[in-house]
Amino acid sequence: MQRDLPDFDTLMAMAKDAPEQLEALRKSMIDEVISDASPKHQPRLKGLQFTLDMEIQRAPNSLISCMKISKMMHNSMNRLRTFFDENGEIQDSRDISTSRADIICFENSKGKLRA
């Protein structure tokens, strides 16, 4: 079961006064999402999270890490768009199994994000 994210003011206070506590919260919430995911998607999600964590660690500051991760997301979306442009619209997600990546839904019926 996933817990709710603290409100914005609480997160801002944590970033200012207890960044290690905010980082621990970030990691534990990510771990919860991955552990709630289908077992077949967990290795890919763990690998993706490792890649993101390494980009964050290598970046000289938070803004650069945000920009690098944003670029990674845009590149991924562009690859997906190219796939659909080349193969036409796919109605059944099972047809995507021949592509290089699975599409994972991150929102449940209650509107909460999850894998």
C-alpha positions as CSV (number, residue, x, y, z in Angstrom):
1,M,0.0,0.0,0.0
2,Q,1.4,3.4,-1.0
3,R,1.4,6.3,1.4
4,D,0.4,9.8,0.5
5,L,3.0,12.3,-0.5
6,P,3.4,15.1,2.2
7,D,2.1,18.5,1.3
8,F,4.3,21.0,-0.6
9,D,5.2,23.1,2.4
10,T,6.3,20.0,4.3
11,L,8.5,18.9,1.4
12,M,10.0,22.3,1.1
13,A,10.9,22.4,4.8
14,M,12.4,18.9,4.4
15,A,14.5,20.1,1.4
16,K,15.7,23.0,3.4
17,D,16.2,21.6,6.9
18,A,16.5,17.8,6.4
19,P,17.6,16.9,2.8
20,E,18.7,13.4,3.9
21,Q,15.2,12.8,5.3
22,L,13.6,14.0,2.0
23,E,16.0,11.7,0.0
24,A,15.0,8.7,2.3
25,L,11.4,9.5,1.6
26,R,12.0,9.6,-2.1
27,K,13.8,6.3,-2.2
28,S,11.2,4.5,0.1
29,M,8.3,5.8,-2.1
30,I,10.0,4.7,-5.2
31,D,10.7,1.2,-3.7
32,E,7.0,1.0,-2.8
33,V,5.9,1.7,-6.3
34,I,8.3,-0.8,-7.8
35,S,7.4,-3.5,-5.3
36,D,3.6,-2.9,-6.0
37,A,4.3,-3.4,-9.8
38,S,3.8,-6.6,-11.6
39,P,6.8,-9.0,-10.9
40,K,7.5,-9.1,-14.6
41,H,7.9,-5.3,-14.7
42,Q,10.0,-5.0,-11.6
43,P,13.4,-5.7,-13.1
44,R,12.9,-3.1,-15.8
45,L,11.7,-0.6,-13.3
46,K,14.7,-1.3,-11.0
47,G,17.0,-0.8,-13.9
48,L,15.3,2.4,-15.0
49,Q,15.5,3.7,-11.4
50,F,19.2,2.8,-11.2
51,T,19.8,4.8,-14.4
52,L,17.9,7.8,-13.0
53,D,19.8,7.6,-9.7
54,M,23.1,7.5,-11.5
55,E,22.1,10.6,-13.5
56,I,21.2,12.4,-10.3
57,Q,24.4,11.4,-8.7
58,R,26.6,12.4,-11.6
59,A,25.0,15.8,-12.1
60,P,26.7,18.8,-10.5
61,N,23.4,20.2,-9.2
62,S,19.7,19.5,-9.0
63,L,18.8,21.7,-12.0
64,I,21.2,19.8,-14.3
65,S,19.9,16.4,-13.0
66,C,16.4,17.5,-13.7
67,M,17.3,18.7,-17.2
68,K,19.1,15.4,-18.0
69,I,16.2,13.3,-16.7
70,S,13.7,15.4,-18.7
71,K,15.8,14.9,-21.8
72,M,15.8,11.1,-21.2
73,M,12.0,11.2,-20.9
74,H,11.6,13.2,-24.1
75,N,13.9,10.9,-26.0
76,S,11.9,7.9,-24.7
77,M,8.6,9.5,-25.8
78,N,10.2,10.4,-29.2
79,R,11.2,6.7,-29.7
80,L,7.6,5.6,-28.8
81,R,6.1,8.2,-31.2
82,T,8.5,7.0,-33.9
83,F,7.4,3.4,-33.3
84,F,3.8,4.3,-33.6
85,D,4.4,6.4,-36.7
86,E,6.2,3.5,-38.4
87,N,3.8,0.8,-37.3
88,G,0.4,2.6,-37.2
89,E,-1.9,2.9,-34.3
90,I,-1.9,-0.2,-32.0
91,Q,-5.3,-1.0,-30.4
92,D,-4.2,-3.9,-28.3
93,S,-1.2,-3.4,-25.9
94,R,-0.3,-7.1,-26.4
95,D,0.8,-6.1,-30.0
96,I,3.6,-4.0,-28.4
97,S,5.4,-7.2,-27.2
98,T,7.6,-7.1,-30.3
99,S,8.9,-3.6,-29.5
100,R,11.9,-2.8,-27.2
101,A,9.8,-1.7,-24.2
102,D,6.6,-2.4,-22.4
103,I,4.1,0.4,-21.7
104,I,3.3,0.5,-18.0
105,C,0.2,2.2,-16.6
106,F,1.0,4.4,-13.6
107,E,-2.6,5.4,-12.6
108,N,-5.2,3.3,-10.9
109,S,-9.0,3.8,-11.0
110,K,-8.7,6.1,-8.0
111,G,-6.3,8.4,-9.8
112,K,-3.4,7.5,-7.7
113,L,-0.1,6.8,-9.4
114,R,1.2,3.2,-9.4
115,A,2.8,0.7,-11.6
